[in-house]
Structures are given as structure tokens and as C-alpha cells.
Amino acid sequence: MAQLIGGLATSHIPAIGGAIHKGKQQDPYWKPFFDGFPPISHWLAQVKPDTVVVFYNDHGLNFFLDKMPTFAVGAAPEYRNADEGWGIPTTAPLPGNLDLSWHLINHLIEREFDIVTCQEMLIDHACTLPFKLFWPGHEVAPVKIVPININTVQFPLPTARRVYKLGQAVGEAIRAWDSSERVVVLGTGGLSHQLEGERAGFINKRFDLQFLDSMESNPEWATQFSDLELVEKAGTQGVELLNWLAMRGAVSAGGASVKKVHGNYHIPISNTATGLLALEVA
């Protein structure tokens, strides 16, 4: 069977792509953020995952407010990046893992998750930036991917508990996959931030640190909150932490225990509280 070796999570702010493109990793503003990644990149070089299942939220490349699926799973041979207007250079395509995609899709349908299957799928900064951060020396990260889009944009959102259960189902499916591949799951987005309205610039450090601690010690902690409560605590864009919850549900599937490889928290980067985490399945 396939081996689920761990979980990753990171913020995916568009400005990060500009900083990478301009070589600003050691600038005083950016250094505390980028300094969090080498320990995790070193760990990834040791454990050598073959495939990464990515929980992320689309920013208008595939879905818009008139058509916004709750969950969508990619089933494409490759995933191309497209210009979103942020001035970030377009990245090379990331190869897909079709066998795992269809295995996950079939398993999720059996578990009564009504998903959209995408045999063509564009990926934006929410999906591409983490690969540049975790594998900085590669033009294309040396892994295949399966992208899973979670709606964090248009209400009604999936509940935190539903998203956690989605992650658990994905983790169960990975462990039941008839393959020798090593798989990592990745959640991208957040942490607390709000880009519009009266609370533009909102950051909630106390909540962020509670959430980061729960990711290691109490993974279902955030599932107690409704979507509106999460918006209140983390901001309208901070609800991207749902992607982190899906990742954590996946690595917890089957009662597996985890140990923390490394983490980082830094504020602010472009009006956003940035978080970083790597967990290894014990």
C-alpha cells in the first residue's frame, strides 16, 4: 500500500512570488519568513515524497462567484499555471498523478462527498507558490500532484468539521491505494487576514497561535467553530485555514499520530499573518 509520510502547510500570499522572482529572500522584510523553510526542505530531501495532494482554494482561474463548487478534485495529466494579474512569472506545469486522482475521486464518492471532477484544471499561486518554497532549488518540484480545491470564497462555505472529515477520507484513501508511492498532503493559505471592508488589515495573533498549537496537539479544536465564527476570528480570507484542517484530517486518518518537524509564524507579510508547519506521521 501507499505510505502517507506527513503533512505540510504554508501561507500562499501572491507577494511571496514577487519576492522569489526578485531574489529578496534575504531582505530584512522577507528573511524571517523565508528562514522558516530550509529545515522542512531538508526533511523533504530525506523522506523523498513521490506525490503531493494539495488542499487549496482557487482565486478565479477555474471557478468564480457564479459557479463555485464546494470541493473539486483534479484528474489531469498536468496542471498549468496562468497569469492572475499579480506580476508573478508563470511557472512550468506540474505533473499530475492520474492513478491517485481517480482513486481519491472514487473513494470520496463512496464516502458520500459530492465533488466536481476536473480533467482540465488551471492552478494559481495558492498551489504553485508552496512548491517554490519547499523545493527552492528546482524549476519544477520533483513530485506529482493531485490538487483538491476547497471553497473558502463564496458563502455558504463547507463547515470546518466537514472539511476535516474530507481530509480524513482522503487520508484513508491514500493508505488504501495499491501503490508503493510515498505521499505528502499539503494545506495552503492563511493565517489570519482580511483584505477589504472595515477590518482590512485585521490580524489575530492570539487565535493564530492557538490554531498552530492545535494542529500538533488537538487537530479537531478548530472544528468547534462555525464559518461565521472563523471569519470573526481569522478574517474573511483567514478562513483559508480550512485547507490546513483538511491536511490535518488526512494525516490523522486511522488514528495515526504525528510529530512536528518544524514550524514558523511571522507577521506581517503583505497584511497577512504567515504560518508554516511540517508534520511527520510517526
N, C-alpha and C positions, 0 to 999 in steps of 0.2 A: 504494500500500500504506500501511497504518497506520505511524505513526512512534513507536517506543519511545524516549522522550526522557530517561528516567532512572529512578532508584530512590530510595526513601525508607525509613527505618527509625526507629522510636522505641519507647520503653517505653510500656506502657499501664496503669499502676497505677491502680486504682479511686480512690485518694485524690486523683489529679490532677483528676478530675471534680468532687469536692467543692471543691477549691481554686478551680477556674474558677467554679463556681456562687457561691462566697462572695467572689469578687474578691480572692483572696490572692496574685495573681501577683507583686506587689512586696514581699511579706513576706520578711524575711531568710531564712527557711527555704526558701521556694519560688523566690526570684528567680534563683539560679544555674541552676535547671532551666529556667524559662520564658525566661530570657535567651538560650538557645540557639536559639530558634525564629524570631525575626524575619528573620535572613539567608535562611533557607530559604523563609519565607513570601514574602519579596521576590522570590526566584528563581522561585517558582511563579507569582507575578503576572506575571512576564516571559514564561515559557515557556507558560503557559496550557494545561495538560492538559485534555482533554475527559473522559477516563475514568481511573479508578484501579483496578488489580487488586490486591486486598488479600489477602496471606497472613497468616492469624491463627489463633488457637486458641479454640474455643468453651469457655465456662465453665459449661455446663449448661443453656443456653436451648434448644438443639436436640438435643444428644446428652448422654447420661450414661454411667456406667460399664457399664451393661448393654447399651448399643448405641453403640459408639464407632468410626466409620469412620476409616480411615487418612487418606483425602483426601475432601473433599466440596466440590463447586462449586455456587455459587448460580446459578440461572437464573430469577430472579423479576423482575417489573417494578419492584418497590420492596422495600426492606428496612427493617423496622420494629424499633425498639429496645424493649426490655421491662425492667421493674424486676428487678434481680438481688438486691436487699436491701442495696445499698451506700449508699442515700440519695442517689444521683445522679439529678438530674431526667431524665425520659425525653426523648429528643431526637426531633426531627421525622424522618420516614422519609427515607432516602437513595434516590434513583432508581437503578434498575438499568440495565445495558446488555445487553439480551437478545441482540442480534446477536452481540456479542463472547462472551457466556456460551456460546452454543451452538457458536460457532466453536472456543472453547477446549475444550469438552467433547468434540466430535468429534475434535479433534486429539489430545487426551490419550488417548482410547480407541484411536485408531490407533497411538499410541506405546506401547500396552500398559500404561497406567496404569488400574487398576481403581478407578474413582471412584464416589462417590454423587452423583447429580444432585438438587438441591433446588429445586423450583419454588415452594416457600414456605420462607422462612428468616428467623428472628429473628437480630438482631445485638446483641452485648453490648459492654461497654466496650472490649474488645480491638479492635473495629472502629470504634466511634464516637469514642472519645477522640482518636485521631490526626487526625481531620478537624477537631475543635475546636482542636487545637494548630496545625495547619498553615494553617488558614483561620480565624483567630480572630475576624474581623470579620463572619462570615456565620452566620446562623441555620442554613442548610443549605449545605454546601460546594458550590461551583459546578461539580460534576463528577458523572458517573455512576460506579457502582462494579460490580465483579464480585468477590464475596467467595469466597476459597478457604480452607476450613478444613483445618488440619493437626493431627493428633492429637499433642499434647505432654503428654497427661494419663495415659492408660491404657497400660501395657505389654502387648504389645510395641509400641514406638514405631517409626516409619519411621526407617531409618538416615539419618545426615547426608548420606551420598553419594546415597541415593535421593531425598532432599528437594532436594538441589542439582540432580539430573537433572530432577526435576519442574519446578523453576524454569526450567531450560534449555528444556524442552519448551514451557512457557508463553511464554517469550520468542520462540522460533521461531514459535509460532502467532500472536503479536501482529504480528510483522514480516510474516507471510504473509496477514494479514487484509486483505481487499479493502475498504479504507476510507481516508478522508482524516483520520481522527481521530488525535490526539496522546495517547499513553498513558504513564502513570507506574505503576510497580509499587511496592508498599509492603509491608514486613515489620514486624510489630508484636510486642512482648514483650521480656522480659528487662531488663537483662542478668542477671548472677549474682544469685540469691536463693533462699532456701528458707524456707518458711513454717511448717514443722512438724518434729517429731522432735528428736533430739539436736542437729542442726545448724541449728535455727531461728535466723534472723538471719544465716546464712552469706553472706558476700560475698567474691569472689575478684578483687580489683582487677587483679592481675598478668595473670590469664587474660583478663579483660575487655579490657584494653588491647591484649593480643596479638590478640584476636579483632577488635577495631575496626581495628587496623592491617591485618589480613589482608583485611578487607572491601574495602580500597582496592588493596592490592598483591599479595595472594596468595589469591584467593577460595576456593580449594579446601582451604586449610590445615585448617579445622575438620573436613573430611570424613575425616580420618585417624582420628578418634576414634569408638569405639563409643558407643551410647546410654548405657551404664553409665559409661563414662569421662566423657561430657559431664555426667552428673548429678554425678559426683565433683568435676569441675572447676567447674561453674556452679551446682549445686544442683538440687533436684527441679523447681522452677519455672523455673530458669535455662535449662532445655532449650527454652524458648520461642525461643531464638536460632535454632532450626531455621527459623522464619519469616524471619529475616534471611537465612539461607542460600538459601532459595527465591528471595527478591528478588534476591540477588546472582547466582544462576544465570540468572535471567531477563535481567538487563542484560548478562550476559556471552555470551548465546547468539549463535552465529555468529562468535565470536571478537571481538566488539565491545570496544573499550577505553573506559574511563571516567575521569573526573576528579572529584575531590572538590569539592563546592560548599561544604559546611560540616559540622561535626560538634561534638558536645559529650559530655562524660562527667561525671557528678556523683554522689557518694554521701554519705549515703544519702537516699533518699526512701521513707519507709514501709518500711524494712528492705530496700530494693532498690537495686541499682546501676543507675542510669539511663543509657541511651545514646541518641544521636541522630546520624543520618547522612543526607546527601543526596549522591547521585552523579549526574552528568550523562553521558550517552552522548556520547563525543567524535566 
